[in-house]
Amino acid sequence: MAGHSKFKNIMHRKGAQDKKRSAQFSKLSREITVAAKMGMPDPDMNPRLRAAVNAAKAQSMPKDNIQRAIDKASKGEGDNYEEVRYEGYGPGGVALIVEALTDNRNRTATNVRTAFAKNGGNLGASGAVSHGFDRLGLIEYGAVAGDEDKVLEAAIEAGADDVESDDDGHQIWVAIDALHPVARELEKTLGEAEGVKLGWKPGLKTEVDENAARTLLKLIDVLDDDDDVQTVWGNYDIPDAVMEKLA
């Protein structure tokens, strides 16, 4: 669930997504359970839960799995997860923000610190890199939603602030308090989004060369494999020519 579409494209080409589907369902279930516990167990009455359910549907998670996660929360069952954030630097001076849901802070912190240390990174203190990012709402659509012009026009009409499009899809950035109103407006023209959530948008991006990119993607992959890690955000910019060499 890395917060970078080019990385997701690489993983897709390597055929790794199918292998990770079970782990991904586990993470999605965890987010659904947390969202349902924090608010109403009805997606229509709980924006965070609705976003989590939509994300699960976008990944073809079975309806029974989704309902099971909601039922767990409504009955007060299951583990109690805590939201934690880690910040640090990866290869090439790239800034990374790691968001996790955990029932054991010590375990998660150790795993994240080890991942950074073994893959050319350095875990920093809270606030070490987040000052270089903006905390915003993020609405994600796949390429099937339409071309760049269509999505841009719809986003402007709905009140979005910025749109980033590439071959994999579209990332629509909005102010936090406008996230769900804009998402509802976009549904009228683009259909249901693949993701509606809070995200970290980098102010300035850091371009990395082939060697740094190779190690960086390995670091992100290791973090993404951790059950507790939900999303990895970064300010990295990997040129297309480098991506082709790594594919």
N, C-alpha and C positions, 0 to 999 in steps of 0.2 A: 504494500500500500504506500509505496514511496510517492512523495509529492512532486513528481516530475515525469511528464509524459514520455520523453525520449527514453528514459530508463525503462519505463513500462514496455515500450516498443521493443527494446533489446530483449527483455525477458520473454516477451511473446515469441520473438523470432527464434529464441533458443529452445522453445517448447517447455519452458520451466513453469508456466502458469498452471498447467493441468496438475503438475506435481504438487503445487502449492495450494490447490483449491481447498483441500481439507483444512489446512492451517488458516486460510483466509476466512472460511466459514466460521471457524472458532473465534477469530477476531471480530467479525461482524456480529456474532451472537453476543459477545462480551459488550460491545457498544450498544446493542439493542437492550440488553438487560440493564445496563447502567442508565441509559436514557429513560427506560420505563420506571426504574426505581426513583429517579430524580423528579419525575412528574407523573402525569396521568398515564395509565397503560393503554390509552386510546391514541393512536397516531394522529387522528384529526384534532385532538386537543393538546397534543404535545409535539411542538415543532422539531425538537431534537430527535424524538423517537420516529417521527415521520421521515426525517432525513436518513436515519439509520436503516429504516425498513426499505426506503427507496434504494439506498446503496446496496443492500442485500439483494434486492430484486434485480438490480443492474448486473450483479455477478451471478445471476441464475441460482441463488440460494433457494432451496425448496421451501414452499409455504409452511410446511409442518415445522421445519427448523425455526423459522421466524416466529411462529406462534408459540412454540415451546419456550423460546427465550423470553417472550413477553409474559407468558404464564408464570415462569419462574419468578420474575420480578414482582408480579402482582400478588403472588403468594408469599413473598418475602424469602424465597428460597435462593440457593446459589451463593457463591462467594460475594463478599463486598469488595468492590474494586475502587481504587483511589487513582485519580488523575495526577500524573507527574510529568514533568518536562525536564529534559536534559539538553545542554547546549555545549557545543565544542567546535573544533576545527578538524577538517579532513585533509587529505592530500591536496597539495597545491594551494593551501590557505583557504580552502572552501569553508564557509560557515554552515553548520548543520544544527537543526533543531529536531529533537527526537521526542515525540509525544507517546506516552504509554498509559495503559490501564493495568494496575497491578494490585495483587492482594499480598505482596511481600516486597516492600521498598528495597530492602537490603539485597535481595536476589536480583531484582531488576537493575539496580545501580551497579552491581558487580558485573553483570552481563554486558551492560552498555559500556562501562569503562573498559572492560576487556576487549570488546569489539573495536573500540577506538584505538586502543594501544597496539593491537595486533595487526591493524590495517592502516598504518600511517597517519593516525589521527591523534587528537589530544582533547580529552574531555575537560571542559572548563566549568567555572562556577555559574550559578544562575544569573542570567543577564549578560553573560559573556558575549553573545552574538545577537540576541534578539533585538537589540537597539538598531540593528541594520535591517530589520524587517518591519513591515506594517501588519498589524493584526486585523484581518478583514474577513468578510464572508466570501465563500467560494462556491460557485455553482458550476458543475461540470457536465458537459454534453459530449457524446461521441461524435465522430465524423458524420454518422448517418443523420444527425439533426439538420444538416444543411451546410452550404459552403460558408466561407468567411463573411461575405457580404450579408447573407441572410441572417446569420447569427448576430453580427454586429448591429444591424438595423433593429432586430428584436430586442437586443440588450439595451440599446439607447432608449427605445420606446418604453422599456420596463423600468428604467431608472438606474441602470448599472453604471459603474465608474470606469471600468476598463475590461477589454477582452483580449485574450491571447489565444491564437489559433495555430494549429499545425496539422500534420497529416493524421494524427491520432484523435484529434477532437478540439474542443474549445473549453477554455477556462474563463469564466466570467466573474470578475471581482466587484464586490459591492461593500458599502458600509455595513458594519455588524448589525445595526438596528434595522437595516433595509433587506437583510438576507432573505427572510421568508416572504415578505411582500413581493419582492422582485422575482423570487422563485415561482410564486403563484402566477404572476403575470406572464412569465416566460413559458409556463406550461400551456398557456392558451395558443401560442404560436409554434413552440418547438416540442411540445409534449413533455413527458415526465423526465426530469434530469437524472443523470447517473449518480450524481452526488450533490448534496447540499450541506455545507459544513463551514466551520471556522477554519481559516488557514493562515499561513505566514507567507506574505509576499515580499521578496527581497527588494531592497531599494536599488542596489547595484549588484550586478552579477559578475562572477569571477570566471574568466575563461581558463580552461585547463587543457594541457597537452595530452598526448596519448598515454604516456606512462602514468601521469597523475589520474587520468580518467579511469584507467584500468583498475588501479588500487581503490579509487573512490567508489566505483560501482561495486567492487567486492565488499567494501565496508558497508555500503547501503544494503547490499544483499544479506550480509550477516545480521545486521540490525533488523531487517524486515523479516528474517526467519525466526526472530525471537517472539514467542507467543505473547509477551507483554507489550511489545512495541506495536502501536497502532499506525503511526505515520511518521515518515522521515521527510523533513523539509530542508531545502538547501538553496544556496545562491549560485550554484554552479551553472556554467554555460559550456556545453560540450559541442564543438563545431560538428556539422554534419559529416565532414571528411573524416574526422576522428571516430565518429559513431560507426561509420561504414567499416573501418578497420577493426573495430571491436565486435562487430556483429557476428 
